[in-house]
Amino acid sequence: MKSIRTKKTSEKRIIPGFSLTMGITVCMLSILILIPLASVLMYSFKLSPKAIADILLSETVVNAFGTSILCALVAAIINTVFGLILAWVLVRYDFKGKRIIDGLIELPFALPTAVAGITLSKMYSDTGEIGGILSKFGISISYTHAGIVIALVFIGIPFVARTVQPVLEKMSPAYEEAAFVLGASPMKTFMKVVFPELTPALLTGFGLAFARGIGEYGSVIYISGNSAKNKTQVVSYVIMQKLNYLDYQSATAIALVMLIISFVMLLAINGIAFFQARHTGNSYEIAGTVEPKTSGFSGGDITLIVISVLFEFIMLVMPLISVFRNAFSKGVGFYIEAITTGFVGSALKVTLLATFIALIVNSFFGIVASWLMTRFKFKGKQVLGALIDIPFSVSPVIAGLAFIMMFGRLGWAFPILEKINAALGTDIQIVFALPGVVLATIFVTFPFVSREIIPVLNAVGSDEEEAAAMMGASGMTIFKQVTFPHIKWSLIYGMILCGARALGEFGAVNALSKTRGETFTLPLEIDALYLSGSADSITAAFAVSSLLLTMAIVVLVLRNIFEKKDKEA
């Protein structure tokens, strides 16, 4: 036992940089994530239990929670089914167009939620490509719960597919082959052999899609209709409305419940992921993987492939076509005029600036946090990992509220900021100013880079760094010569995803940006154009949306290129 304790101690000390990386990680996490969220909790503590109960039990709030939870649950179930089918098809079959289907799965990650929202609303309206057909049968989608579910299915499908796919790829064919030899049918083999192995991954994907759905804002507010009478208001919309009316007490009370739900979901997801890691490590040690079938497809195989293609075409390809069709519906001249206005130019500058700063901050954090989380053992490591993932489960609207509660006139940091301005003779503002937009963008994209690097560093292990440290190399030398070559492609991949998410952020910046032409980003400019109601403005909204959509497509192409290079490396 003594030798074991000595080994654990040495593992902590061989590689240099623990104190530095721990300090930077905790400091950045606290300043950018934890303290702003704690500001929401601090303000909610000022409310009496009766006041909180009165707010939460009001008819509007109760209905909003019911709508958000029910629609998120239904969408998560649908995503679990179709995510499993997509993952199965991509792993088990090889056919023409497979790479396109694989690449399109992550489109919702790259596509701004505001663009998804106005596109789905247009498509499923009574005059839209799909809604027009359904309306002939008396079926309405837009401004109903069905519309909300469709929007949540759109944004949630990557969570399940991308969680299940790696597990399927690692599964050994030995048990399936044994089941076939014993005479089991393909369905029985799947249910008795494969499905139990996939259950933790399916639960993780379900939890991620469900958590994202509860707090979703941008993609649902257009298609839902936001009607209190028809009970189509979601919780994030209600919080935003309270903020617009400066009803911070109600907004904070509702956000408090949302934070509790988010934290519970995050703990559950991390618990399942931890179980999955242990389970996978014990179960997949048999050499070999299932080779994808290239020919001789059965009727069931063809059915699954067709279902996958149809699902992606309806849910992902048709919205892309719809954006460009609407963008150019009034001709190329109108399109060029729409995307070259002063408002669009200003919004593009703000968007690119916020994205650039978020990339720098989160890339630095991602590298430091990844080194800490993979190269050292310390108490509270799992808790720290869960805290880093908080932005994944917190509604973007709550992120905006958090900075208002911190730097707004009712926030605890506002007097400090005022004193600094008085001492320096400046007029620095956070809320409803560019710094607030930047902070909100950093918040929502905070974990993207670290979550791409950590799995890579875990996979390669720390033997090389330990050997370099024992030979006297400094921490910076070890990172440059040993670590960086392993993570360079995953770092670029993480930066691409971070940039794509930053370009399209809507909910958080909407709470912190109020001046068109000064602090509006492109998604907010799209929102302003679309909500103006005129035919020309709506077409202009799609024209600006096509800019962001083009960026999203470029991101997907780059993602595939760098992922391929990462695998080759």
matplotlib code that plots the C-alpha trace (Angstrom):
import matplotlib.pyplot as plt

x = [0.0, 2.9, 4.3, 0.9, 0.6, 4.1, 3.2, 0.1, 2.1, 4.8, 2.3, 1.1, 4.6, 6.5, 4.8, 5.2, 2.5, -0.2, -0.4, -0.3, -2.9, -5.2, -5.0, -5.7, -8.6, -10.3, -9.8, -11.2, -14.0, -15.0, -14.8, -16.6, -19.1, -19.5, -19.6, -22.1, -24.4, -23.9, -25.1, -28.5, -28.6, -27.6, -30.5, -33.0, -32.1, -33.5, -36.9, -39.1, -40.3, -43.8, -42.7, -40.9, -43.9, -46.3, -44.1, -43.6, -47.2, -48.6, -50.5, -48.1, -45.0, -46.6, -47.8, -44.4, -42.6, -45.1, -44.6, -40.8, -40.5, -43.2, -41.9, -38.2, -39.1, -41.0, -38.2, -35.5, -37.3, -37.6, -34.0, -33.0, -34.8, -33.5, -30.1, -29.6, -30.7, -28.4, -25.4, -26.2, -26.3, -23.1, -21.2, -22.6, -23.1, -20.9, -22.7, -22.6, -23.3, -22.4, -19.9, -22.5, -25.0, -22.3, -21.2, -24.8, -25.5, -23.5, -25.3, -27.4, -24.2, -22.9, -26.2, -27.3, -30.5, -32.1, -31.6, -33.0, -36.0, -37.1, -36.5, -38.5, -41.3, -41.5, -41.3, -44.0, -46.4, -49.6, -47.9, -44.5, -43.0, -44.1, -46.8, -48.7, -49.0, -50.1, -52.6, -54.6, -55.2, -56.2, -52.8, -51.1, -47.5, -46.4, -47.6, -48.4, -46.6, -45.8, -43.8, -41.8, -41.0, -39.8, -37.5, -36.1, -35.6, -33.6, -31.2, -31.0, -30.3, -26.5, -26.3, -27.7, -26.1, -22.6, -22.8, -23.9, -21.7, -18.3, -19.6, -20.9, -17.5, -15.7, -18.0, -16.4, -18.3, -17.5, -20.8, -23.0, -21.3, -21.8, -25.5, -25.9, -24.1, -26.6, -29.5, -30.6, -32.4, -30.9, -33.6, -33.1, -29.3, -29.7, -32.1, -30.1, -26.5, -26.1, -28.8, -27.6, -24.2, -25.6, -28.0, -25.5, -24.7, -28.4, -29.2, -26.4, -27.5, -31.1, -30.1, -28.1, -30.9, -33.4, -31.3, -30.7, -34.4, -35.6, -33.5, -33.7, -34.7, -33.7, -35.0, -38.4, -39.6, -40.5, -42.3, -44.0, -46.1, -45.4, -49.1, -50.1, -53.7, -52.5, -49.8, -47.0, -44.7, -41.5, -39.6, -36.7, -39.2, -41.0, -37.6, -36.7, -40.1, -39.6, -36.2, -37.7, -40.2, -37.4, -39.2, -35.9, -37.6, -39.7, -36.9, -34.5, -37.0, -37.8, -34.1, -33.4, -35.6, -34.0, -30.6, -31.6, -32.9, -29.8, -27.5, -29.5, -29.4, -25.7, -25.0, -27.1, -25.4, -21.9, -22.9, -24.0, -20.9, -18.7, -20.5, -20.3, -16.5, -16.0, -18.4, -16.8, -13.4, -14.4, -16.4, -14.6, -11.2, -11.7, -9.8, -11.6, -14.5, -17.5, -16.7, -19.3, -21.4, -20.7, -23.0, -25.7, -28.0, -31.1, -34.5, -34.0, -30.7, -32.2, -35.1, -32.7, -30.7, -33.8, -35.1, -31.8, -31.7, -35.3, -34.9, -31.8, -33.4, -36.6, -35.0, -31.6, -31.4, -34.8, -34.1, -30.9, -32.7, -35.4, -33.0, -31.4, -34.7, -36.2, -33.0, -33.0, -36.8, -36.7, -33.7, -29.9, -30.1, -32.4, -30.1, -27.0, -28.8, -30.1, -26.7, -24.8, -26.8, -25.1, -26.9, -25.7, -22.1, -22.2, -23.7, -21.0, -18.2, -19.7, -20.2, -16.6, -15.1, -17.0, -16.2, -12.5, -12.2, -14.2, -11.9, -8.8, -10.1, -11.7, -8.8, -6.4, -8.7, -9.2, -5.5, -4.8, -7.9, -7.2, -3.6, -4.9, -7.8, -5.7, -2.2, -2.9, -4.9, -6.5, -9.5, -12.6, -11.5, -15.0, -16.7, -14.4, -15.1, -18.9, -18.5, -16.6, -19.6, -22.2, -22.7, -23.8, -26.8, -27.7, -30.1, -28.4, -31.1, -30.0, -26.4, -27.5, -29.5, -26.5, -24.4, -27.3, -27.5, -23.8, -23.1, -26.6, -27.8, -29.1, -26.0, -23.4, -20.5, -22.2, -21.0, -17.5, -17.6, -18.9, -16.1, -13.6, -15.1, -15.0, -11.4, -10.2, -12.6, -14.0, -17.5, -17.1, -20.4, -21.0, -24.7, -26.3, -22.8, -20.2, -18.4, -21.6, -22.0, -18.4, -18.9, -22.1, -20.4, -17.5, -20.0, -21.9, -18.8, -16.7, -16.3, -16.1, -12.3, -11.5, -14.0, -12.3, -8.8, -9.5, -10.5, -7.3, -5.0, -6.7, -6.2, -2.5, -1.7, 1.0, 4.0, 5.8, 5.4, 6.6, 9.7, 10.4, 9.9, 12.3, 14.9, 14.6, 12.4, 10.4, 6.6, 6.6, 9.1, 7.1, 4.0, 5.6, 7.6, 5.4, 1.8, 1.0, 1.7, -0.9, -3.6, -3.1, -5.9, -8.3, -7.5, -8.3, -11.4, -12.5, -11.8, -13.9, -16.9, -16.3, -16.3, -19.4, -21.3, -20.1, -21.1, -24.6, -25.3, -28.7, -30.3, -27.5, -26.6, -30.2, -30.5, -27.4, -27.6, -30.3, -28.9, -29.3, -26.3, -24.0, -24.2, -26.4, -24.8, -25.9, -28.5, -30.0, -30.1, -31.9, -34.4, -35.0, -35.6, -37.9, -40.0, -40.6, -43.3, -43.0, -42.4, -39.2, -37.8, -38.5, -36.8, -33.9, -33.8, -33.3, -30.6, -28.6, -29.3, -27.7, -24.5, -24.5, -25.6, -22.7, -20.3, -21.9, -21.3, -17.7, -17.4, -18.7, -16.3, -13.4, -14.6, -14.5, -11.0, -9.5, -11.2, -9.7, -6.3, -6.8, -7.5, -4.6, -2.3]
y = [0.0, 2.3, 1.9, 2.7, 5.9, 6.9, 6.2, 8.4, 11.2, 11.0, 11.1, 14.4, 15.9, 14.5, 16.8, 20.4, 23.1, 21.8, 24.9, 27.2, 25.4, 24.9, 28.6, 29.7, 27.2, 28.0, 31.8, 31.9, 29.5, 31.6, 35.0, 34.1, 31.4, 30.8, 34.3, 35.6, 32.6, 33.1, 36.7, 35.3, 33.2, 36.2, 38.3, 35.5, 35.2, 38.7, 37.4, 35.8, 32.2, 33.6, 36.0, 33.2, 30.9, 33.5, 34.1, 30.4, 29.4, 32.1, 30.6, 31.9, 30.5, 27.1, 26.7, 27.8, 25.2, 22.5, 23.4, 23.5, 20.2, 18.3, 19.5, 18.9, 15.4, 14.4, 15.9, 14.1, 10.7, 11.3, 12.3, 9.2, 6.9, 8.7, 9.4, 5.7, 4.9, 7.5, 6.3, 2.7, 3.4, 5.5, 2.8, -0.4, 0.4, 1.9, 3.5, 6.5, 9.8, 8.5, 11.3, 13.9, 12.4, 12.2, 15.8, 17.2, 15.7, 18.6, 21.3, 22.3, 22.9, 25.3, 26.9, 29.9, 29.2, 32.4, 31.2, 27.8, 29.5, 31.8, 29.0, 26.4, 28.9, 29.8, 26.1, 24.9, 27.9, 27.4, 28.8, 27.1, 24.1, 21.6, 23.5, 24.2, 20.5, 19.7, 22.5, 20.8, 18.0, 20.4, 20.0, 23.1, 23.1, 26.7, 28.3, 24.9, 22.5, 20.4, 23.3, 23.6, 19.8, 20.0, 22.9, 21.0, 17.9, 20.0, 21.4, 18.1, 15.4, 15.8, 15.1, 11.6, 10.6, 11.9, 10.2, 6.8, 6.7, 6.3, 3.6, 1.6, 2.0, 0.5, -2.4, -5.8, -8.1, -11.2, -11.3, -10.5, -13.3, -15.7, -14.8, -15.4, -18.8, -19.8, -19.0, -15.6, -13.3, -9.9, -8.1, -10.5, -10.0, -6.3, -6.2, -8.8, -8.0, -4.6, -2.5, -3.1, -1.9, 1.2, 2.1, 4.4, 6.3, 6.6, 7.9, 10.4, 11.6, 11.8, 13.8, 16.3, 16.7, 17.1, 19.6, 21.7, 21.6, 22.9, 26.1, 26.6, 30.1, 31.1, 28.2, 28.0, 31.6, 32.1, 28.8, 28.7, 31.9, 32.7, 32.6, 32.5, 31.5, 28.5, 27.7, 27.9, 30.1, 28.4, 29.3, 31.1, 33.3, 34.2, 35.1, 37.3, 39.0, 39.7, 41.2, 43.5, 44.7, 45.2, 42.6, 41.3, 39.6, 37.4, 36.7, 35.7, 33.5, 31.6, 31.4, 29.9, 26.9, 26.6, 26.6, 23.8, 21.7, 22.4, 21.3, 18.2, 17.3, 18.0, 15.8, 13.0, 13.3, 13.3, 10.3, 8.3, 9.3, 8.2, 4.9, 4.6, 5.2, 2.4, 0.1, 0.7, 0.1, -3.3, -4.4, -3.5, -5.0, -7.8, -7.0, -6.1, -4.0, -4.6, -3.9, -1.8, -3.7, -2.5, -4.8, -7.4, -5.2, -6.8, -5.3, -4.1, -2.5, -0.6, 0.5, 2.0, 3.8, 5.2, 6.4, 8.1, 9.8, 11.0, 12.2, 14.3, 15.6, 16.8, 18.0, 19.4, 19.7, 21.3, 24.2, 24.9, 25.1, 27.2, 29.8, 30.4, 30.2, 32.9, 34.9, 35.2, 35.3, 39.0, 38.8, 39.2, 43.0, 43.0, 40.3, 42.4, 45.5, 43.6, 42.3, 45.6, 48.0, 49.9, 47.9, 44.6, 46.0, 47.1, 43.8, 41.8, 43.8, 43.2, 39.5, 39.0, 41.0, 39.0, 35.8, 36.6, 37.5, 34.4, 32.3, 33.7, 33.4, 30.0, 28.5, 29.6, 28.2, 25.0, 24.3, 25.0, 23.2, 20.2, 19.9, 20.1, 17.6, 15.0, 15.3, 15.5, 13.7, 15.8, 15.8, 17.3, 16.6, 15.3, 18.3, 20.7, 18.9, 19.2, 22.9, 23.5, 21.9, 24.2, 26.4, 23.2, 22.9, 26.5, 28.4, 31.2, 33.6, 32.8, 33.6, 37.1, 37.5, 36.5, 39.4, 41.8, 40.7, 41.2, 44.4, 46.0, 48.8, 46.2, 44.1, 44.0, 44.8, 48.0, 50.3, 49.0, 49.7, 53.2, 53.9, 52.7, 55.0, 58.0, 57.3, 56.9, 59.4, 56.8, 55.6, 51.8, 50.0, 46.2, 45.7, 46.9, 47.6, 45.7, 44.2, 42.5, 41.0, 39.7, 38.2, 36.5, 35.0, 33.7, 32.2, 30.1, 28.9, 28.4, 24.5, 23.9, 23.8, 21.9, 19.2, 18.5, 18.4, 16.4, 13.1, 13.2, 13.8, 11.0, 8.7, 9.3, 9.1, 11.0, 8.7, 11.0, 14.1, 12.2, 11.0, 14.6, 15.9, 13.3, 14.4, 18.0, 19.6, 22.6, 22.7, 25.0, 22.8, 19.7, 21.4, 22.6, 19.5, 16.7, 17.7, 20.2, 17.8, 15.4, 18.1, 20.5, 19.1, 18.7, 22.3, 23.6, 21.5, 22.8, 26.4, 25.9, 24.7, 27.5, 30.0, 28.6, 28.7, 32.3, 33.5, 32.3, 33.1, 34.7, 34.2, 35.5, 38.5, 39.4, 40.0, 42.2, 44.1, 46.7, 49.2, 48.4, 49.6, 49.6, 46.4, 44.2, 41.0, 39.3, 37.0, 40.1, 41.9, 38.9, 39.0, 42.7, 42.4, 39.3, 40.8, 44.0, 42.1, 43.6, 41.3, 43.1, 42.9, 39.2, 38.5, 40.7, 38.6, 35.5, 37.2, 38.0, 34.5, 33.1, 34.8, 32.9, 29.7, 30.0, 30.4, 27.3, 25.2, 26.4, 25.3, 21.8, 21.4, 22.5, 20.2, 17.2, 18.2, 18.6, 15.5, 13.5, 14.9, 14.3, 10.6, 10.3, 11.8]
z = [0.0, 0.7, -2.8, -4.3, -2.4, -3.4, -7.1, -6.9, -5.4, -8.0, -10.8, -9.5, -9.4, -12.4, -14.9, -14.0, -14.0, -11.7, -9.5, -12.5, -14.6, -11.6, -10.7, -14.3, -14.7, -11.5, -11.9, -15.5, -14.6, -11.6, -13.3, -16.6, -15.5, -11.7, -10.3, -12.9, -12.2, -8.5, -9.0, -10.1, -6.9, -4.8, -6.2, -5.8, -2.1, -1.7, -2.5, 0.1, -0.3, -0.8, -3.5, -5.3, -5.0, -6.3, -9.4, -10.1, -9.5, -11.9, -14.8, -17.4, -15.7, -14.9, -18.5, -19.8, -17.7, -18.8, -22.5, -22.3, -20.4, -22.4, -25.8, -24.8, -23.6, -26.8, -28.9, -26.9, -27.4, -31.1, -31.3, -29.4, -31.9, -35.0, -33.5, -32.9, -36.5, -38.0, -35.9, -36.8, -40.5, -40.5, -38.6, -40.0, -43.7, -46.4, -49.4, -51.7, -50.0, -46.5, -45.9, -46.7, -44.3, -41.6, -42.2, -42.1, -38.6, -37.0, -39.0, -36.0, -34.1, -36.7, -37.8, -35.8, -33.8, -35.1, -38.7, -37.8, -36.1, -39.0, -41.5, -39.7, -39.0, -42.7, -43.9, -41.6, -42.0, -43.9, -47.0, -46.5, -48.4, -45.8, -43.9, -47.1, -47.9, -44.3, -44.2, -47.0, -44.6, -41.8, -40.0, -38.5, -37.3, -36.9, -33.6, -32.1, -29.7, -32.8, -34.2, -31.0, -31.0, -34.6, -33.7, -30.7, -32.8, -35.3, -32.7, -30.6, -33.2, -33.1, -29.3, -29.6, -32.9, -31.9, -28.5, -29.8, -32.9, -31.1, -28.9, -31.9, -33.6, -30.6, -30.1, -30.8, -33.3, -31.2, -29.2, -32.2, -34.2, -31.4, -31.2, -34.9, -34.7, -32.0, -34.3, -32.9, -35.4, -36.2, -34.1, -31.1, -31.4, -31.4, -28.4, -26.3, -27.3, -28.8, -27.1, -23.5, -24.5, -26.1, -23.2, -21.3, -24.5, -25.4, -22.0, -22.2, -25.6, -24.4, -21.4, -23.5, -26.0, -23.2, -21.3, -24.4, -25.3, -22.0, -22.2, -26.0, -27.2, -30.7, -32.7, -31.0, -30.5, -34.1, -34.8, -31.4, -31.8, -28.1, -27.3, -23.6, -24.6, -26.7, -24.1, -26.7, -24.6, -23.5, -20.3, -22.0, -23.8, -20.5, -18.9, -21.9, -21.6, -17.9, -18.7, -21.4, -18.9, -16.3, -14.0, -12.7, -9.7, -11.8, -14.3, -11.5, -9.7, -12.9, -13.8, -10.3, -11.1, -14.5, -13.0, -10.5, -13.4, -15.4, -12.6, -11.9, -15.5, -15.7, -12.7, -14.2, -17.6, -16.0, -13.9, -16.9, -18.9, -16.0, -15.9, -19.6, -19.5, -16.9, -18.7, -22.1, -20.7, -19.3, -22.3, -25.4, -24.9, -27.5, -30.6, -33.8, -34.9, -37.0, -40.7, -42.4, -45.0, -48.5, -50.5, -50.1, -48.2, -46.8, -46.8, -43.3, -44.1, -47.0, -44.9, -42.3, -44.9, -46.5, -43.2, -42.4, -45.8, -45.6, -42.0, -42.9, -46.1, -44.4, -41.1, -42.4, -46.2, -46.8, -44.3, -46.2, -49.5, -48.0, -46.7, -50.1, -51.9, -49.7, -49.8, -53.6, -54.0, -55.0, -57.2, -57.0, -56.9, -53.8, -52.2, -52.6, -51.4, -48.3, -47.2, -47.8, -45.5, -42.7, -40.1, -41.6, -41.8, -38.2, -37.1, -39.0, -37.3, -33.8, -34.6, -35.8, -33.0, -30.3, -32.0, -32.3, -28.6, -27.6, -29.7, -28.0, -24.5, -24.8, -26.8, -24.0, -21.4, -23.3, -23.6, -19.9, -18.6, -20.8, -19.4, -15.9, -16.4, -18.1, -16.7, -12.9, -10.3, -7.6, -5.3, -6.9, -10.5, -11.5, -9.9, -11.8, -15.0, -14.4, -13.7, -16.9, -18.8, -17.2, -20.3, -22.2, -19.9, -19.0, -21.2, -23.1, -21.8, -18.3, -19.3, -20.4, -17.2, -15.1, -16.5, -16.0, -12.3, -12.0, -13.9, -14.3, -12.1, -9.6, -9.7, -6.9, -9.4, -10.7, -7.8, -8.3, -12.0, -11.3, -8.9, -11.5, -14.1, -11.7, -10.8, -14.4, -16.0, -18.3, -19.1, -19.3, -19.6, -19.6, -19.9, -23.2, -24.5, -26.6, -23.5, -22.5, -26.0, -25.8, -22.3, -23.3, -26.4, -24.2, -21.8, -24.2, -26.1, -23.0, -23.0, -26.7, -27.1, -23.9, -24.7, -28.0, -26.6, -23.4, -25.1, -27.3, -24.3, -22.4, -25.4, -25.9, -22.2, -20.3, -20.6, -23.1, -20.9, -17.9, -19.7, -20.9, -17.4, -15.8, -18.4, -17.0, -19.7, -18.6, -18.7, -21.8, -23.6, -22.9, -24.2, -27.4, -28.2, -26.9, -26.2, -29.0, -31.9, -30.4, -30.0, -32.9, -35.1, -32.2, -31.1, -34.5, -34.7, -31.3, -32.4, -35.5, -33.4, -30.9, -33.7, -35.4, -32.1, -31.4, -34.8, -34.3, -30.6, -30.1, -26.7, -24.5, -26.6, -27.1, -23.3, -23.3, -26.6, -27.3, -29.9, -33.5, -35.6, -32.5, -30.5, -32.6, -33.9, -37.2, -35.5, -33.7, -37.1, -38.6, -35.7, -36.1, -39.9, -39.5, -36.8, -38.7, -40.6, -44.1, -47.0, -48.0, -44.5, -44.1, -47.4, -46.2, -43.0, -45.1, -47.2, -44.0, -42.8, -46.0, -44.9, -41.6, -43.3, -45.8, -42.8, -41.2, -44.4, -44.5, -40.9, -41.7, -44.6, -42.4, -39.6, -41.9, -43.2, -39.8, -38.4, -41.1, -40.5, -36.7, -37.4, -39.8, -37.2]

ax = plt.figure().add_subplot(projection="3d")
ax.plot(x, y, z, "-o")
ax.set_aspect("equal")
plt.show()
